[in-house]
Amino acid sequence: MGYFGISEYYHDIPDIDGWIRRRIRLCYWKQWRWCRTKIKNLLKLGTQLGTAIRAGLNRSGPWAMSRRLAAHTGLTNKCLKDQGLLSVKELWVKIHYPATAR
């Protein structure tokens, strides 16, 4: 937040926040590596069976898969937040619009 916190221009902040989340999903997808592991982990995270199987057997690259339905239903924003990912958008709003000023 040290770099983006000084920006007065809000328009790009949600895009940056989305890019970070997509990059985290990509890292998980690469970490899982094998089809069976991908399917098993997606099912553990709550993705439907058919969606998990199609995603696990898909040959698209990790960057493309990080944008698909399976990655978003399994690795939701809430799931990433529970694991400790901070939202750049929320931090920017806290810096520029503190609760005491409201």
DSSP file (Angstrom, degrees, kcal/mol; ACC not computed):
  #  RESIDUE AA STRUCTURE BP1 BP2  ACC     N-H-->O    O-->H-N    N-H-->O    O-->H-N    TCO  KAPPA ALPHA  PHI   PSI    X-CA   Y-CA   Z-CA
    1    1 A M     >        0   0    0      0, 0.0     4,-2.2     0, 0.0     5,-0.2   0.000 360.0 360.0 360.0 -14.3    0.0    0.0    0.0
    2    2 A G  T  4  +     0   0    0      2,-0.2     4,-0.4     1,-0.2     0, 0.0   0.873 360.0  36.8 -60.5 -37.0    3.0    2.2    0.3
    3    3 A Y  T  4 S+     0   0    0      2,-0.1     3,-0.5     1,-0.1     4,-0.2   0.924 126.3  34.4 -82.4 -47.9    3.2    2.7   -3.5
    4    4 A F  T >4 S+     0   0    0      1,-0.2     3,-0.9     2,-0.1    -2,-0.2   0.644 102.4  76.4 -85.3 -14.5   -0.6    2.8   -4.4
    5    5 A G  T 3< S+     0   0    0     -4,-2.2    -1,-0.2     1,-0.2    -3,-0.1   0.784  90.1  55.4 -67.4 -27.5   -1.7    4.6   -1.2
    6    6 A I  T 3  S+     0   0    0     -3,-0.5    -1,-0.2    -4,-0.4     2,-0.2   0.632  84.7 105.4 -81.2 -12.3   -0.4    8.0   -2.3
    7    7 A S    <   -     0   0    0     -3,-0.9    -3,-0.0    -4,-0.2    -4,-0.0  -0.480  50.7-167.9 -71.4 133.3   -2.5    7.8   -5.5
    8    8 A E        +     0   0    0     -2,-0.2     2,-0.8     1,-0.0    -1,-0.1   0.533  66.1  94.1 -91.2  -9.9   -5.5   10.0   -5.6
    9    9 A Y        +     0   0    0      1,-0.2     3,-0.4     2,-0.0     4,-0.2  -0.765  49.6 179.4 -92.5 109.2   -6.8    8.3   -8.7
   10   10 A Y    >   +     0   0    0     -2,-0.8     3,-1.4     1,-0.2    -1,-0.2   0.710  59.9  88.3 -81.8 -23.0   -9.2    5.5   -7.7
   11   11 A H  T 3  S+     0   0    0      1,-0.3     4,-0.4     2,-0.2    -1,-0.2   0.800  93.4  40.3 -52.8 -38.9  -10.1    4.2  -11.2
   12   12 A D  T 3> S+     0   0    0     -3,-0.4     4,-2.1     1,-0.2    -1,-0.3   0.629  94.2  83.8 -87.4 -13.8   -7.2    1.7  -11.5
   13   13 A I  H <> S+     0   0    0     -3,-1.4     4,-2.4     1,-0.2     5,-0.2   0.909  90.1  47.9 -61.5 -46.7   -7.3    0.4   -7.9
   14   14 A P  H  > S+     0   0    0      0, 0.0     4,-2.4     0, 0.0    -1,-0.2   0.874 111.1  53.1 -62.4 -33.9  -10.0   -2.2   -8.4
   15   15 A D  H  > S+     0   0    0     -4,-0.4     4,-2.2     2,-0.2    -2,-0.2   0.906 109.9  47.2 -64.9 -41.2   -8.2   -3.5  -11.5
   16   16 A I  H  X S+     0   0    0     -4,-2.1     4,-2.2     2,-0.2    -1,-0.2   0.902 111.4  51.4 -65.5 -41.3   -5.0   -3.9   -9.5
   17   17 A D  H  X S+     0   0    0     -4,-2.4     4,-1.9     1,-0.2    -2,-0.2   0.915 111.5  47.3 -62.3 -43.8   -6.9   -5.7   -6.8
   18   18 A G  H  X S+     0   0    0     -4,-2.4     4,-2.3     1,-0.2    -2,-0.2   0.882 109.8  53.2 -64.4 -39.4   -8.5   -8.1   -9.3
   19   19 A W  H  X S+     0   0    0     -4,-2.2     4,-2.3     2,-0.2    -2,-0.2   0.899 107.8  50.9 -63.9 -40.4   -5.1   -8.7  -11.0
   20   20 A I  H  X S+     0   0    0     -4,-2.2     4,-2.1     2,-0.2    -1,-0.2   0.923 110.6  48.6 -63.7 -43.8   -3.6   -9.7   -7.6
   21   21 A R  H  X S+     0   0    0     -4,-1.9     4,-2.2     1,-0.2    -1,-0.2   0.907 111.6  49.6 -62.7 -41.2   -6.4  -12.1   -6.9
   22   22 A R  H  X S+     0   0    0     -4,-2.3     4,-2.2     1,-0.2    -1,-0.2   0.888 109.3  52.3 -64.9 -38.0   -6.0  -13.7  -10.3
   23   23 A R  H  X S+     0   0    0     -4,-2.3     4,-2.0     2,-0.2    -1,-0.2   0.875 108.2  50.9 -65.9 -37.2   -2.3  -14.0   -9.8
   24   24 A I  H  X S+     0   0    0     -4,-2.1     4,-2.1     2,-0.2    -2,-0.2   0.917 109.6  50.4 -65.4 -42.9   -2.9  -15.8   -6.5
   25   25 A R  H  X S+     0   0    0     -4,-2.2     4,-2.4     1,-0.2    -2,-0.2   0.891 108.4  53.3 -61.9 -38.9   -5.3  -18.2   -8.2
   26   26 A L  H  X S+     0   0    0     -4,-2.2     4,-2.4     2,-0.2    -1,-0.2   0.909 107.1  51.8 -60.3 -43.1   -2.6  -18.8  -10.9
   27   27 A C  H  X S+     0   0    0     -4,-2.0     4,-2.1     1,-0.2    -2,-0.2   0.897 110.3  48.0 -63.5 -41.0   -0.1  -19.7   -8.2
   28   28 A Y  H  X S+     0   0    0     -4,-2.1     4,-2.1     2,-0.2    -1,-0.2   0.928 110.6  52.0 -62.6 -44.0   -2.5  -22.2   -6.6
   29   29 A W  H  X S+     0   0    0     -4,-2.4     4,-1.2     1,-0.2    -2,-0.2   0.900 112.8  44.4 -61.6 -41.6   -3.2  -23.7  -10.0
   30   30 A K  H  < S+     0   0    0     -4,-2.4    -1,-0.2     1,-0.2    -2,-0.2   0.851 111.0  54.7 -70.2 -34.0    0.5  -24.2  -10.8
   31   31 A Q  H  < S+     0   0    0     -4,-2.1    -2,-0.2    -5,-0.2    -1,-0.2   0.863 104.1  53.8 -67.7 -35.9    1.1  -25.5   -7.3
   32   32 A W  H  < S+     0   0    0     -4,-2.1     2,-2.7     1,-0.2    -1,-0.2   0.852  79.5 168.8 -69.7 -34.2   -1.5  -28.2   -7.7
   33   33 A R     <  +     0   0    0     -4,-1.2     2,-0.2    -5,-0.2    -1,-0.2  -0.258  42.6  72.0  65.0 -59.7    0.2  -29.4  -10.9
   34   34 A W  S  > S-     0   0    0     -2,-2.7     4,-2.4    -3,-0.2     5,-0.2  -0.574  80.6-121.7 -96.1 154.4   -1.5  -32.7  -11.6
   35   35 A C  H  > S+     0   0    0      1,-0.2     4,-2.6     2,-0.2     5,-0.2   0.914 112.3  49.2 -57.6 -48.0   -5.1  -33.3  -12.9
   36   36 A R  H  > S+     0   0    0      1,-0.2     4,-2.7     2,-0.2    -1,-0.2   0.893 111.4  49.6 -61.8 -39.5   -6.1  -35.4  -10.0
   37   37 A T  H  > S+     0   0    0      2,-0.2     4,-2.6     1,-0.2     5,-0.2   0.909 110.8  49.9 -66.0 -41.9   -4.8  -32.9   -7.5
   38   38 A K  H  X S+     0   0    0     -4,-2.4     4,-2.4     2,-0.2     5,-0.2   0.939 113.8  44.9 -61.5 -47.4   -6.6  -30.0   -9.2
   39   39 A I  H  X S+     0   0    0     -4,-2.6     4,-2.3     1,-0.2    -2,-0.2   0.932 114.0  49.4 -62.9 -46.3   -9.9  -31.9   -9.2
   40   40 A K  H  X S+     0   0    0     -4,-2.7     4,-1.9    -5,-0.2    -2,-0.2   0.916 113.9  44.8 -60.6 -45.3   -9.5  -33.1   -5.6
   41   41 A N  H  X S+     0   0    0     -4,-2.6     4,-1.7     2,-0.2    -1,-0.2   0.870 111.7  52.1 -70.3 -36.8   -8.7  -29.6   -4.3
   42   42 A L  H  <>S+     0   0    0     -4,-2.4     5,-2.5    -5,-0.2     4,-0.4   0.904 110.2  49.1 -65.0 -39.9  -11.5  -27.9   -6.3
   43   43 A L  H ><5S+     0   0    0     -4,-2.3     3,-1.1     1,-0.2    -2,-0.2   0.894 108.9  53.0 -65.2 -38.7  -13.9  -30.4   -4.8
   44   44 A K  H 3<5S+     0   0    0     -4,-1.9    -1,-0.2     1,-0.2    -2,-0.2   0.851 107.5  52.6 -61.9 -33.9  -12.6  -29.7   -1.3
   45   45 A L  T 3<5S-     0   0    0     -4,-1.7    -1,-0.2    -5,-0.1    -2,-0.2   0.496 127.2 -97.0 -84.4  -3.6  -13.1  -25.9   -1.9
   46   46 A G  T < 5S+     0   0    0     -3,-1.1    -3,-0.2    -4,-0.4     2,-0.2   0.595  70.6 146.8 104.6  11.1  -16.8  -26.4   -2.9
   47   47 A T      < -     0   0    0     -5,-2.5    -1,-0.3    -6,-0.1    23,-0.1  -0.534  55.7-100.8 -77.0 147.1  -16.7  -26.5   -6.7
   48   48 A Q     >  -     0   0    0     -2,-0.2     4,-2.6     1,-0.1     5,-0.2  -0.315  30.6-114.5 -66.9 153.2  -19.3  -28.8   -8.4
   49   49 A L  H  > S+     0   0    0      1,-0.2     4,-2.5     2,-0.2     5,-0.2   0.909 112.6  46.7 -58.2 -49.6  -18.1  -32.2   -9.6
   50   50 A G  H  > S+     0   0    0      1,-0.2     4,-2.4     2,-0.2    -1,-0.2   0.905 114.3  47.5 -62.2 -42.4  -18.6  -31.6  -13.3
   51   51 A T  H  > S+     0   0    0      1,-0.2     4,-2.2     2,-0.2    -1,-0.2   0.898 112.3  50.1 -65.4 -40.9  -17.0  -28.2  -13.2
   52   52 A A  H  X S+     0   0    0     -4,-2.6     4,-2.6     2,-0.2    -2,-0.2   0.902 111.7  47.7 -65.8 -41.6  -14.0  -29.5  -11.3
   53   53 A I  H  X S+     0   0    0     -4,-2.5     4,-2.1    -5,-0.2    -2,-0.2   0.935 112.4  48.4 -66.5 -45.8  -13.5  -32.4  -13.7
   54   54 A R  H  X S+     0   0    0     -4,-2.4     4,-0.6     1,-0.2    -1,-0.2   0.900 115.5  45.3 -60.7 -40.0  -13.7  -30.2  -16.8
   55   55 A A  H >< S+     0   0    0     -4,-2.2     3,-0.5    -5,-0.2    -2,-0.2   0.905 111.8  51.4 -70.7 -41.1  -11.3  -27.7  -15.2
   56   56 A G  H 3< S+     0   0    0     -4,-2.6    -2,-0.2     1,-0.2    -1,-0.2   0.847 114.8  42.2 -65.5 -34.1   -8.8  -30.3  -14.0
   57   57 A L  H 3< S+     0   0    0     -4,-2.1    -1,-0.2    -5,-0.2    -2,-0.2   0.518  89.3 114.2 -89.9  -6.0   -8.6  -32.0  -17.4
   58   58 A N    <<  -     0   0    0     -4,-0.6     7,-0.0    -3,-0.5    -3,-0.0  -0.402  56.3-153.0 -67.9 139.7   -8.5  -28.7  -19.3
   59   59 A R        +     0   0    0     -2,-0.1    -1,-0.1     2,-0.0    -4,-0.1   0.292  53.8 120.7 -99.0   9.1   -5.2  -28.1  -21.1
   60   60 A S  S    S-     0   0    0      1,-0.1    -2,-0.0    -5,-0.1     0, 0.0  -0.312  71.9 -94.7 -66.7 158.9   -5.3  -24.3  -21.0
   61   61 A G     >  -     0   0    0      1,-0.1     4,-2.3     4,-0.0     5,-0.2  -0.189  34.4-103.2 -71.2 167.4   -2.5  -22.5  -19.3
   62   62 A P  H  > S+     0   0    0      0, 0.0     4,-1.7     0, 0.0   -33,-0.1   0.830 119.2  56.0 -63.0 -33.5   -2.6  -21.5  -15.7
   63   63 A W  H  4 S+     0   0    0      2,-0.2     4,-0.3     1,-0.2   -37,-0.1   0.909 111.5  43.4 -67.1 -40.2   -3.2  -17.8  -16.5
   64   64 A A  H >4 S+     0   0    0      1,-0.2     3,-1.3    -3,-0.2     4,-0.3   0.895 113.5  51.6 -69.3 -40.0   -6.3  -18.7  -18.6
   65   65 A M  H >< S+     0   0    0     -4,-2.3     3,-1.1     1,-0.3     6,-0.5   0.780  97.2  67.0 -70.0 -26.0   -7.5  -21.1  -15.9
   66   66 A S  T 3< S+     0   0    0     -4,-1.7    -1,-0.3     1,-0.2    -2,-0.2   0.645 102.9  48.4 -68.9 -11.6   -7.2  -18.6  -13.2
   67   67 A R  T <  S+     0   0    0     -3,-1.3    -1,-0.2    -4,-0.3    -2,-0.2   0.506  93.1 101.5-102.4  -8.0  -10.0  -16.6  -14.9
   68   68 A R  S <> S-     0   0    0     -3,-1.1     4,-1.6    -4,-0.3     3,-0.2  -0.214  85.1-104.2 -80.2 168.5  -12.4  -19.6  -15.3
   69   69 A L  H  > S+     0   0    0      1,-0.2     4,-2.6     2,-0.2     5,-0.3   0.859 115.6  57.7 -59.6 -40.7  -15.5  -20.5  -13.3
   70   70 A A  H  > S+     0   0    0      1,-0.2     4,-1.9     2,-0.2     5,-0.3   0.906 107.4  46.7 -61.9 -42.2  -13.8  -23.4  -11.5
   71   71 A A  H  > S+     0   0    0     -6,-0.5     4,-2.1    -3,-0.2    -1,-0.2   0.869 115.0  47.4 -67.8 -35.5  -11.1  -21.2  -10.0
   72   72 A H  H  < S+     0   0    0     -4,-1.6    -2,-0.2     2,-0.2    -1,-0.2   0.821 113.3  46.4 -77.4 -31.0  -13.6  -18.5   -9.0
   73   73 A T  H  < S+     0   0    0     -4,-2.6     3,-0.3    -5,-0.2    -2,-0.2   0.818 122.6  36.0 -80.3 -29.1  -16.0  -20.9   -7.3
   74   74 A G  H  < S+     0   0    0     -4,-1.9     2,-1.2    -5,-0.3    -2,-0.2   0.939 124.1  37.8 -83.9 -55.6  -13.3  -22.7   -5.5
   75   75 A L  S  < S+     0   0    0     -4,-2.1    -1,-0.2    -5,-0.3    -2,-0.1  -0.599  85.7 176.2 -97.8  72.6  -10.9  -19.9   -4.6
   76   76 A T     >  -     0   0    0     -2,-1.2     4,-2.3    -3,-0.3     5,-0.2  -0.178  46.4-105.3 -71.7 168.1  -13.5  -17.3   -3.9
   77   77 A N  H  > S+     0   0    0      1,-0.2     4,-2.3     2,-0.2     5,-0.1   0.873 123.7  53.3 -61.5 -36.6  -12.6  -13.8   -2.6
   78   78 A K  H  > S+     0   0    0      2,-0.2     4,-2.5     1,-0.2    -1,-0.2   0.910 107.6  50.6 -65.2 -42.0  -13.8  -14.8    0.8
   79   79 A C  H  > S+     0   0    0      2,-0.2     4,-1.2     1,-0.2    -2,-0.2   0.919 112.1  46.7 -61.5 -44.4  -11.5  -17.9    0.8
   80   80 A L  H  <>S+     0   0    0     -4,-2.3     5,-2.3     1,-0.2     4,-0.3   0.881 112.0  51.0 -66.5 -37.4   -8.5  -15.8   -0.2
   81   81 A K  H ><5S+     0   0    0     -4,-2.3     3,-1.4     1,-0.2    -2,-0.2   0.890 106.7  54.2 -66.3 -39.2   -9.4  -13.2    2.5
   82   82 A D  H 3<5S+     0   0    0     -4,-2.5    -1,-0.2     1,-0.3    -2,-0.2   0.796 105.1  55.2 -63.5 -28.3   -9.6  -16.0    5.1
   83   83 A Q  T 3<5S-     0   0    0     -4,-1.2    -1,-0.3    -5,-0.2    -2,-0.2   0.486 130.5 -93.2 -84.9  -3.2   -6.1  -17.1    4.1
   84   84 A G  T < 5S+     0   0    0     -3,-1.4     2,-0.4     1,-0.3    -3,-0.2   0.513  71.2 149.7 110.6   5.8   -4.8  -13.6    4.8
   85   85 A L      < -     0   0    0     -5,-2.3    -1,-0.3    -8,-0.1     2,-0.3  -0.599  36.5-144.0 -74.7 125.1   -4.9  -11.8    1.4
   86   86 A L        -     0   0    0     -2,-0.4     2,-0.6     1,-0.0     3,-0.1  -0.661  12.8-122.7 -88.5 144.8   -5.5   -8.1    2.0
   87   87 A S     >  -     0   0    0     -2,-0.3     4,-2.1     1,-0.2     5,-0.2  -0.777  10.2-157.1 -90.4 122.6   -7.6   -6.1   -0.4
   88   88 A V  H  > S+     0   0    0     -2,-0.6     4,-2.4     1,-0.2     5,-0.2   0.872  95.8  55.7 -63.3 -36.8   -5.8   -3.1   -2.0
   89   89 A K  H  > S+     0   0    0      2,-0.2     4,-2.1     1,-0.2    -1,-0.2   0.928 108.5  45.3 -62.9 -46.8   -9.2   -1.6   -2.7
   90   90 A E  H  > S+     0   0    0      1,-0.2     4,-2.1     2,-0.2    -1,-0.2   0.896 113.8  49.7 -65.2 -40.0  -10.2   -1.7    1.0
   91   91 A L  H  X S+     0   0    0     -4,-2.1     4,-1.9     2,-0.2    -2,-0.2   0.900 109.9  51.0 -65.5 -40.2   -6.9   -0.4    2.2
   92   92 A W  H  X S+     0   0    0     -4,-2.4     4,-2.4     1,-0.2     5,-0.3   0.917 110.4  49.1 -63.2 -43.1   -7.0    2.5   -0.3
   93   93 A V  H  X S+     0   0    0     -4,-2.1     4,-2.5     1,-0.2    -1,-0.2   0.898 109.6  52.3 -63.8 -40.5  -10.5    3.5    0.9
   94   94 A K  H  < S+     0   0    0     -4,-2.1    -1,-0.2     1,-0.2    -2,-0.2   0.863 112.6  45.6 -64.0 -35.6   -9.4    3.3    4.5
   95   95 A I  H  < S+     0   0    0     -4,-1.9    -2,-0.2     1,-0.1    -1,-0.2   0.924 121.8  34.5 -72.9 -44.5   -6.4    5.7    3.8
   96   96 A H  H  < S+     0   0    0     -4,-2.4    -2,-0.2     1,-0.2    -3,-0.2   0.717 129.3  32.2 -88.0 -21.7   -8.3    8.2    1.7
   97   97 A Y  S  < S-     0   0    0     -4,-2.5    -1,-0.2    -5,-0.3    -2,-0.1  -0.592  79.8-169.6-133.7  73.0  -11.7    8.1    3.6
   98   98 A P    >>  -     0   0    0      0, 0.0     3,-1.1     0, 0.0     4,-0.5  -0.243  32.2-117.5 -64.8 154.2  -11.0    7.4    7.2
   99   99 A A  G >4 S+     0   0    0      1,-0.3     3,-0.7     2,-0.2    -5,-0.0   0.777 112.0  61.2 -63.9 -27.4  -14.0    6.5    9.5
  100  100 A T  G 34 S+     0   0    0      1,-0.2    -1,-0.3     2,-0.1    -3,-0.0   0.762  99.5  56.1 -72.1 -23.9  -13.3    9.6   11.6
  101  101 A A  G <4        0   0    0     -3,-1.1    -1,-0.2     1,-0.2    -2,-0.2   0.646 360.0 360.0 -81.8 -15.1  -13.9   11.9    8.7
  102  102 A R    <<        0   0    0     -3,-0.7    -1,-0.2    -4,-0.5    -2,-0.1   0.488 360.0 360.0 -78.2 360.0  -17.4   10.6    7.9
